[in-house]
């Protein structure tokens, strides 16, 4: 049996005044970034470019931090697409499945814990979350019969469900949990769910799925968390 390793990073929450150095920290060939790099697109570019020099492949999904305005969501996604297209070994996972040695990486933002200050905000968040859920469910369903896919790893910036909060309630509750999509995983291919937007470190197995976080926030020093996926 072989294994493939990935470093997990999330919630860097950087700005132009914070220096980000990662040269000595990689533990594997691949890195997964579960959102919340920065609200500044130039910092997102600088950070992903730096990570691209440290890894053979970087797989990234945007988080709520990248979206300063709900109505600018599509423009932000387009901007991130342009950024990632200039970096040959960085993959933006929005609406984009990547298969690495039999492991399918499927990413969504998920729109959890985005502050809603008005009915318009709540409408936009619910719509974006629904879009992500539909995409995630349809993608998982299609991958069930994909003969080259042995494992599925879900990457979301949003927390999969309320029971992944330990010791407190979510700041902003959502009407539908992200993990509702697990019902279509009929072949039990999903092995890991990596997520962000949560300050605590999580590493727990529930119904044979390993749920993990590795948030930075104000941790100093901060290191990657490595996962090894068996094939």
Helices and strands as residue ranges (DSSP letters): E 3-9, E 30-33, H 41-52, E 57-60, G 64-66, G 70-72, H 73-85, E 90-92, E 98-100, E 103-108, H 119-143, E 151-156, G 162-164, G 178-184, E 190-195, E 203-206, E 209-212, E 225-230
